[in-house]
């Protein structure tokens, strides 16, 4: 009875391929929960990087993202599913290398690049596979459901790190190996998905005037996002000595807040539209940036760390709104074949900015203090709001 009710609620009892897709989300969520919890502490504890050095490290780390369009379009003949599986395998190899074969900083950079290549291969293909398993009227709901399952699985990853470091004498090597295993499981399961069509077919970038706003939104989002990804955890580590078990707890809180909001965001996209969601998110990001920048000026250290941690939680809880750009592109696409290529191109543009912004952020931190990094991020969020208000969608007749 419970099983039948659950199937009715999630509405995929006969949708075997979507079940596999959700299973992939679970395995990758566990791996991501482990990897993201330990990575910045691993850098700090093992290599003792300064804020400027941490910013500079983002250039090689994000290089695969900038080149991902070339990679995906060159291997497009393999199909979306096989290409996704290869990405998961590459990510697993990179994670294992970080754990087992990175005694020097040079080798760290090599394995980090390999790991990120795989991650960025999967990044634009995830919404493409999800939308290919969906109908036009429920893109947001289906992607939201995948995101919710993926996020729920990160709870397991966070729990593994918390329990492992607290009670099981885990170290970074063990943690990276476990993450690698779950990436491999995701690669195996995704190959069971049957999709007859391939979204990426030609090795060239499409320059359509209609997609200009999407590209600009990708660039602006890449700038803002990379500041948070690089420097928000670095503030907590360097200024407040937050360790892996504490990051795991923050991760659990993020998951608890986000497990339902991801599905809500997906439904909100279907009901309210992409312009509303992206505009509201930009406004919230402005306040989050101010929290990061001025918490220590407005409160005692023990209160300031709580404020910054709260900003960290809220910021990460809103990552689901990224799907709004994907559904926006899908709805305005001139041809279905444009979607994967344009998403991949958007990812590349996103990461061209992501490679350089942390360098300047590190200089700002070193010269003036970390609060100026987040004041700059607030300015980017304002630009994001202005751009989001320009979104207009006219559904193609073939997509109705």
N, C-alpha and C positions, 0 to 999 in steps of 0.2 A: 504493500500500500504506500509506504513512504517512498519507495523507489519510483512508483508510478506518478506520485504527486511531484517528486523532484523533476522527473522527466517532463512533466506537463509544464512546470514552472520555467525550466530552462529551454524547453521547446527544441530539443535536438535528438529525441530518442531514436529516430531513424536516420540521422545525419552522421554517418560513420566518419566521414572525412573531417567534419568539424570537431568531432570528439578527439580525433588524433591531433588536430590543431590545438585544442585546449590542453591536451597532454603535453605537447611540445612546450606550450606556455608554462606549464607546471615545472618541467625539468629545467628550462632555462631560467625560470624565476628563482628556483633553489640555487642554481649556480651563480646568478647575479647577486642574490642576497649575500652569499659567502664572499664573492669577489669584491663587491663594492664596499663591504664592511671593513675589509682588511687592507685595501690597496693603499690608501693614503697613510695609514699608520706604518705599513710596510716600508714606504718610501722614507718616512720620517725616522723610524727606528733603525733601519738598515743603512741608509745612505746619508742621513742627517742633512737634508737639503734646506737651504734658506728659502724665503718666500720668492726671491728673484729667480733662484735656480728652479724652484717648483713651477714657476710660470714659464720659464724657458723650456722645460721638459714637455710642455704641451705641444710644442711644434712637431717633434717626431711622433708623439703619441697620437695626434690628430691628423698626421699626414695621410694615413690610409683613408680617412673620411673624405679628404679633399680629392683623392684619386678614385673614389669608389665608383663614380659613373663609368670611368674607363674600364674598370675591372668587371662590373656587372654587364655592361653592354658587350664587352669582348667575349664573355662566357655565356651570353644570352641563349645560345643554341642548346644549352643544357636544360633550360626550362627553370621556372621560378623555384620549384620544390627541390630539385637537385642542387641548384645554386645555393639555396638556403642551407641544405644539409652540409655542403662543402664549407660554408661559412662557419657553421657550428663546429665542424671538425677542426678547422684552423684555429678557432677560438680556444678549443680544448688543448691543442698543442701549445699555444701561447701561454695559457694558464699553467700547464705542467712545466713549461720551461722556466717561468718565473719562480716556481716553487723549487725546482730541482737543479737548474743550470744557470743561475744568475749571481755568481760570486762577485762579479765586477759590475760597475755602473754601465759599461759598454754593452755587456750581455743583457743587462736589465732593459736597455733601450731596444735591443733586437727583439727580445721576447714580448715586450710591451707593444711594439709595432705589429708583430704577428697576431697577437691577441686582438688588437683593435681592428686589424684588417678583417678578421672573421666577424667581429661584432658589427662592423659597419656594412658588411655584406648582408647580414640579416636585417639590419635596421630598415631599409626601404622596402624589403621584400615581405616583412611581417604584415603591414597593412594591405599589401597587394594580394597576398594569399588569403587573408581574412575577407577582403572584399570580393574576391573570386568565389568564395564559399558563401556569399551573401546575395541578397537582392538589393536593388537600389533603395528601397524604402527602409531597409534596416541595416545599412552600413554602420551607422553609429552604434546601434545596439549590439551588433555582433563584435565589432572591434572593442567596445566597452566590456563585453563579457570576457573576451580573451584577456584584456588588460586586467580585469578583476581576478581571473584565475592565476595569471602571471604574478600579480601582486600578492595574492594569498600565498603562493608558493615561496615568495621571498621571506615570509614569516618563518618557514622551515629553515631557510638559509641563515637568517639572523639567529634563530634558536640554536642552530648547530655551532655557530661561532661563539655565542654567549656561553653555552654549556661547555663547549670544547676548551675555551680559554680559562673558564672558571674552575672546571672540575676534572677535565680530561687531559691536561697538560698539552693542549694543542699549540702548535707553532705555525708560522706562516707557510712553511713547506707543506705540512699536512693539509692545511686549509686550501691552498691552491690546487693540490692534487684532487681533493674531494670536488671542488668546483669543476675541474677538468672532466671528471667522470660524468657529472650531470650534463655538461655540454655535449658529451658524446652520446648520452642517452637521447637527448633532444634531436641530434643528427640522425639517429636510427629511426625514431618514431616518425619524424617528418616525412621520411621516404615512403611511408604507407599512405600518404595523402595522394589522391588521384585527381589531378586537374588537367583537363585535356588541352587547355590553351596556354600559350606562353605569352606573357605580357611584354617582354622586351625582345625585340626582333632585329633591330638595326643598330649598328655601332656608330651612332651619331646623335648629337644633341639637337633637340628640337627647339628652335627659337621662335616661339609664337608670341605675338603681342598679348594675346589673351592670358598667358601665364606669367606676365611680368610681375604682377602683385604677389603671386605665389613665391617667385624667386626672391623678391625683396623681403618678404616676410621670413623666408628661410635664412637669409643673411642676418637680419636684425635679431631673429631668435637665436641664431648661433652665437652672436656676440654676447647677448645677455646670459644665455644658458651656460656658456663656458666660464664666465666670471663666477657663477654660482658653483659649478662643478669643481672648479679648481680651488677657489679661495674660501668658500663657506666651510668645508670641512677643515681647511688649513687654519682658519681662525680658531676653531674648536680645539684642534690639536696643539697648535703653537701657543695660543694665548690662555687656554683653559685646561690643557693636558688631558683631553678626552681620549680614552683608550679603546681598543677593539670591543671589549664587552659593553662599554657604554655606548659605542656607536651601534652595536647590535640592539640595545634597548631602544635607542632612537629609531632604528629601523623598524622595530616591532610597533612602535607608536605610529610611525608613518604608515605602516601596513594597516593598522587598525583604523586609522583615519581614512585611508584611501581605498580600502577593499570594497566599500560600497560607493564611494564617490566616483570611481572610475566608470562603473555602470551608469551612475546618475549622469555623468558628463556625456557618455555615449547617447543616452536617451535625450538629454538636453540639446545635443547637436541636431538630432532628428526633429525636435519640437521647436526650439528657439533659433537654431541656425548657427552657422560658424561665426558670423560677425559678432553676435551677442557673446558667445563663449570666449572668443579671443580678446574682445574688448574688455570684458569683465576681468579676465585673467591679467591683462596688462595693468589695470588699476590696482589689483591686489599686489602685484609685483612691486609697484612703486612703494607701497607701505612696507613690504617685506625688506626692500633695500634700505629704507630708512631705519628699520629695526636693527639690521646688521650694522649699519654705520654708527648709530648713536646710542645703542644700548648701554655701552660702558660709560657714556657721558651723562646719562640720565639716571643710572642706578648703581648700587654697590655691586662689586664683582660677582657675589653669589646670586644676585638677582639678574645681572646682565647676562650671565651664562645661560640662565633659564630663558630669557628673552631671545637670545641668539639661537638657542636650541629650538625654541618654538618657531622662529622664522625658518630654520632649517627643515623642520617637520612640515610646515605649511607649504614651503617652496617645493619640496619633493612630492608632496601629496597632490600637487597640481600638474604633475608631469603628464597626466592623461590627456590634457587639452591639446597635446601635440597631434593627436589623431584628427583634430578639427581641420588642420591644414591638409591632411591626406584626403579627408572626405570632401573638402572644398575643391581640391584638384580633381578628384574623381567626378564630381558633379559638373565641372566646367570643361572637362576634357573634350577636345574636338574628336578624338578617336580613342577607343579603349587601349590601343597599343601605346598611346602617349604616356599612360599613367606611371608605369614602372620606370621608364626612361626619365621622366620629368621629376619623379620622386627622388631617383638616384642623383639627378643633376642638382636638385635642391639640397640634398644631403652634402654633395660636394661643395656647393657654394657656402653652405652652413659651416663646413669645416675649414674652408680657406680662411674664413674669419676666425674660427676657433683656434687655428694654429697661431695666430698673431696676437689676438687680444690678451691672452694670459701673460705674454711677454711684457706688454705695456702695463698690465695690472700689477705684475711683480715690481716693475720700476716705481709705480705709484705707491705701492705698499712700502718699499724700501725708502723712498724719498720723503713721503708725507705721512704714511700710516695707512692701515688697512681700511679705515672708514672712507677714504677717498676712492677706493676701488668700488665700493658699493654705491657711493654717490654717482659715480659714472654709470653704474648699472641702472640706477633709477632714471637717469637721462635716456638711456636706451629703451627702458620700459615705456617712457612717455612717447617716444617715436613709434614703438610697437602699437600703442593704443591708437595713435593717429592713422597708422596704416590699416589696422584692423577695421576701422570705421569705413574704409573704402571698399570692403568686400561686397560684391553683388553676384548673385548666382541666377543664371538662367539655364534651367535644365534642358539638355538636348532632347529632342523628340525621341531619339533612339534609346534614351536611358529611362524614359517614363514607363 
